[in-house]
Amino acid sequence: MATRWGICSAGKISHDFTVALKTLPAEDHQVVAVAARKLEDAEEFSRKHNISKAYGGYEELARDPDIDVVYVGVIHPYHLKACKLFTNAKKNVLCEKPLAMNAKEVKEILDSAKKNDVFLMEAVWTRFFPVSVEIRRLLTQEYIGEVKMVRADFGVPLLHVPRSVQKELGGGALLDLGIYCLQFINMVYNGDKPQSIQASGVCLETGVDETVAVNLKYSENRLATFTCSAGVQLHNDAIIGGTKGTIQIPSPMWCPTSLVVNGKETQYPVPEPYLPLNFTNSTGMRYEAEEVRQCLLKGLKESKVMPHADSLLLAEMEDEIRQQIGVVYSQDSQ
């Protein structure tokens, strides 16, 4: 039986996720409804993607009995409200990253999912790409020996995009771009908590971070570093340094399709889309969708690949980084 999806928001990321879903077999995944704040937006989205039901409000989506899981694609300042709406309606949830604005909100979402006995996963889609699957396999086998150093960079000029520079819309390089680097480091170090975090950054007049550089120190003489910027283009690659070799992830490291292990490169292409995409290689979101399906079939409430503990650790580390560089959102004081 197919997993029946409801789409919350008719924005750009929801478009790409729906395109990605339709690269999977129809007998496994079906999009049955979409909801937006304005009915006309939902109807336009439904026509574009051939979805049978369109709702002018998220509450209607929460009440739909024909939905197994909701994809939450609203911008992150609204994740807390949207996630709790659906978890309280006993709906399973896949929520775009970051899961919430801070660790306090993340805990509230996780508690709601646990209370209502539903599945919840943060949509850290990079972690489910075949490249990431192969990286975890190599690390488990200690193919490059003991990992001592991880580096990742992600920079894209976004200062012309209002949502990326306005504080009330959750703007800032860390939550938009740095989260990809941070989750990558956490994946490589298997969810270990760093012993220390040293962050420096520069902020815009709007109060959000433009560029951030972070050094992370771990036990057993391990280090990690990342830089993220909404002001300039960076190399957007990553490297894992071990005592017996290196693993390189060429650009784009946040949606990778190639891997270089000790100098040997292997390609891992993603499917072609049936409609133009808003973001690079985002048909790769199909892999996180399939992870959700497999978890639901097994009766799991969280994914072993992106567990709740990892979402909380991400948020706690982001909170610490933001505190050091002086970025405070209204949600932090509520």
C-alpha positions in Angstrom: 0.0 0.0 0.0 1.3 3.4 -0.9 2.4 6.0 1.7 -0.1 8.9 1.3 1.5 12.3 1.6 0.0 15.7 2.5 2.1 18.8 1.6 2.0 21.8 4.0 2.9 24.9 2.0 2.9 25.6 -1.7 6.4 27.2 -1.7 9.6 26.5 -3.5 10.9 23.7 -1.3 7.5 22.0 -1.3 7.5 22.1 -5.1 10.9 20.4 -5.2 9.9 17.8 -2.6 6.8 16.9 -4.6 8.8 16.6 -7.8 11.2 14.3 -5.9 8.3 12.1 -4.6 7.1 11.5 -8.1 10.4 10.0 -9.1 9.5 7.1 -6.8 7.0 4.3 -7.7 3.4 5.4 -7.5 2.6 2.2 -5.7 4.9 3.3 -2.9 4.3 7.1 -2.7 1.2 9.2 -3.5 0.6 12.9 -2.9 -3.0 13.2 -2.0 -3.4 16.8 -0.8 -1.7 20.2 -0.5 -2.5 23.1 1.8 -1.5 26.7 1.7 -2.5 29.8 3.6 -4.3 31.0 0.4 -6.6 28.6 -1.4 -5.6 29.9 -4.8 -2.0 29.1 -4.1 -2.9 25.5 -3.1 -5.1 25.1 -6.2 -2.4 26.3 -8.5 0.1 23.9 -6.8 -2.4 21.0 -7.1 -2.9 21.7 -10.8 0.8 21.8 -11.5 1.5 18.5 -9.7 -1.8 16.7 -10.4 -2.9 16.5 -6.8 -6.5 15.8 -6.1 -7.2 17.9 -3.0 -6.2 21.5 -2.3 -6.9 23.3 1.0 -6.8 27.0 1.9 -5.6 26.3 5.5 -3.3 23.9 7.3 -6.1 22.9 9.7 -8.0 21.2 6.9 -4.9 19.2 6.0 -4.6 18.1 9.6 -8.2 16.8 9.5 -7.8 14.9 6.3 -8.2 11.2 7.2 -6.5 10.0 4.0 -3.0 11.2 4.9 -0.3 9.1 6.4 2.4 11.7 6.7 2.7 15.4 6.3 5.6 17.2 4.7 6.1 20.6 6.4 7.6 23.0 4.0 6.8 26.4 5.6 9.7 28.6 6.6 11.3 27.7 9.9 9.8 30.4 12.2 6.5 28.6 11.7 7.8 25.1 12.2 6.8 24.8 15.8 3.2 25.8 15.2 2.8 23.7 12.1 4.5 20.6 13.6 2.3 20.7 16.7 -0.8 21.2 14.6 -0.1 17.9 12.8 1.3 15.9 15.7 -1.7 16.8 17.8 -3.9 15.6 14.9 -2.0 12.2 15.2 -0.3 12.8 11.8 3.2 11.6 11.1 5.5 14.5 10.2 8.6 15.1 8.0 9.6 18.7 8.7 12.1 20.8 6.8 15.3 21.8 8.5 16.0 23.4 10.8 13.4 21.7 12.8 12.8 24.9 14.8 14.4 28.2 15.7 16.1 27.0 18.9 16.6 24.0 21.1 13.6 24.9 23.3 11.3 24.8 20.3 12.9 21.5 19.1 12.2 19.9 22.5 8.6 21.1 22.4 8.1 19.5 18.9 9.8 16.2 20.0 7.7 16.1 23.2 4.5 16.6 21.1 5.4 13.8 18.8 6.2 11.5 21.7 3.0 12.4 23.5 0.9 11.7 20.4 2.8 8.5 19.5 3.6 9.6 15.9 6.6 9.5 13.7 8.7 12.7 13.3 11.9 13.4 11.4 13.8 16.5 10.5 14.3 16.7 6.8 18.1 16.7 6.7 17.9 15.4 3.2 21.7 15.4 2.6 22.1 12.5 5.1 20.0 10.2 2.8 21.8 10.7 -0.5 23.7 7.7 -1.7 27.0 9.6 -1.2 26.2 9.9 2.5 25.2 6.3 2.8 28.6 5.3 1.3 30.4 7.7 3.6 28.8 6.1 6.7 29.7 2.6 5.3 33.4 3.6 4.8 33.6 5.2 8.3 32.1 2.1 9.9 34.7 0.0 8.2 37.4 2.4 9.2 38.5 2.6 5.6 40.5 5.8 6.2 41.5 4.8 9.7 40.7 7.0 12.6 39.0 10.3 11.7 40.9 13.3 13.1 39.6 16.2 11.1 36.4 17.3 9.3 36.0 20.5 7.3 33.0 21.8 5.4 32.1 25.1 3.7 28.9 26.4 2.2 28.6 30.0 0.9 26.1 31.4 -1.6 25.3 35.1 -2.2 21.8 35.5 -0.7 21.7 39.1 0.4 19.2 39.9 -2.4 16.7 37.4 -1.0 14.5 39.0 1.7 13.9 35.8 3.6 17.6 35.3 4.0 18.3 38.7 5.6 15.1 39.5 7.6 15.2 38.3 11.2 11.5 37.8 11.5 11.6 35.4 8.6 14.4 33.3 10.2 17.2 34.7 8.0 20.9 34.1 8.6 23.7 32.1 7.1 23.8 29.6 10.0 20.2 28.3 9.9 20.1 28.6 6.1 23.5 27.2 5.1 25.6 26.3 8.1 23.2 23.6 9.2 24.3 21.5 6.2 27.9 21.7 7.4 27.0 21.1 11.0 24.8 18.1 10.3 27.6 16.7 8.1 30.1 17.0 11.0 27.7 15.5 13.4 27.1 12.6 11.0 30.8 11.9 10.6 31.4 12.0 14.4 28.3 9.9 15.0 26.4 12.4 17.1 29.2 13.0 19.6 28.9 16.3 21.4 31.9 18.6 21.0 34.0 19.6 24.0 34.1 23.2 22.9 32.7 25.5 20.3 34.5 28.6 19.1 32.6 30.8 16.7 33.1 34.2 15.1 30.9 36.0 12.6 29.7 39.2 11.1 26.1 40.3 11.1 24.0 42.5 8.9 22.2 45.6 10.1 19.0 43.5 10.3 20.6 41.5 13.1 21.2 38.2 11.3 24.5 36.6 10.5 26.1 37.1 7.1 29.2 35.0 7.5 30.1 32.5 10.3 33.3 30.5 11.0 33.3 27.8 13.6 35.9 25.6 15.2 34.8 22.5 17.1 37.0 20.4 19.4 36.1 16.8 20.2 37.5 14.1 22.5 40.4 12.0 21.4 42.2 14.9 19.6 39.5 15.3 16.9 38.7 18.6 15.3 36.1 20.0 12.9 35.7 23.4 11.2 33.1 25.0 9.0 32.4 28.3 7.3 29.0 29.5 6.0 28.2 32.7 4.2 25.2 34.4 2.7 27.4 37.1 1.3 29.9 35.3 -0.9 30.4 32.1 -2.9 32.6 29.5 -1.3 34.0 26.2 -2.6 31.0 24.4 -1.0 32.9 21.1 -0.5 33.9 19.0 2.4 36.7 16.7 3.5 37.2 14.0 6.1 40.7 13.4 7.2 41.7 10.1 8.6 45.0 8.4 9.7 44.9 6.2 6.6 43.4 8.5 3.9 40.8 11.1 3.0 37.2 11.3 1.8 36.4 14.3 -0.2 32.9 15.5 -1.1 33.1 17.9 -4.1 30.7 20.7 -4.5 27.8 20.7 -4.0 28.5 19.1 -0.6 24.9 19.7 0.6 23.4 17.6 -2.2 26.4 15.5 -3.3 26.5 13.3 -6.4 30.2 12.4 -6.3 32.7 11.1 -3.8 36.5 11.0 -3.9 38.1 8.4 -1.7 41.9 8.4 -1.5 42.0 10.1 -4.9 39.5 7.8 -6.7 36.2 9.5 -7.7 32.8 7.8 -8.0 29.6 9.3 -9.3 26.2 8.9 -7.7 23.7 10.7 -9.9 20.2 11.6 -8.8 17.1 11.2 -11.1 16.1 13.9 -13.6 13.1 16.0 -12.6 9.8 16.1 -14.6 9.5 19.8 -13.8 12.2 22.5 -13.3 13.6 22.6 -9.7 14.3 25.6 -7.5 17.3 24.0 -5.7 20.3 22.0 -6.9 19.8 18.2 -7.1 16.7 18.3 -5.0 15.2 15.2 -6.6 17.5 13.6 -4.0 14.9 14.4 -1.4 13.3 11.1 -2.7 15.8 9.3 -0.4 14.5 10.9 2.8 10.9 10.2 1.6 11.7 6.5 1.2 13.3 6.5 4.6 10.1 7.8 6.1 8.1 5.1 4.3 10.4 2.4 5.6 10.2 3.7 9.1 6.4 3.8 9.0 6.2 0.2 7.6 8.4 -0.9 10.6 6.3 1.0 13.1 9.2 3.3 14.1 8.7 6.7 15.6 12.1 8.1 14.5 14.8 7.3 12.0 18.0 5.7 13.0 19.8 7.8 10.4 18.4 11.1 11.6 17.2 10.4 15.1 15.6 12.9 17.5 18.8 13.2 19.5 20.6 14.5 16.4 18.0 17.1 15.8 18.3 18.3 19.4 22.1 18.3 19.3 22.0 20.4 16.0 19.7 22.9 17.7 21.9 23.1 20.9 25.0 23.7 18.8 23.3 26.3 16.7 22.1 28.1 19.9 25.6 28.2 21.2 27.0 29.5 17.9 24.4 32.2 17.7 25.0 33.3 21.3 28.7 33.7 20.6 28.2 35.8 17.4 25.3 37.8 18.9 22.3 36.7 16.8 19.0 36.6 18.8 15.6 35.8 17.4 12.3 36.8 19.0 11.7 33.1 19.7 14.7 33.0 22.0 13.0 35.3 24.5 9.5 33.8 24.4 
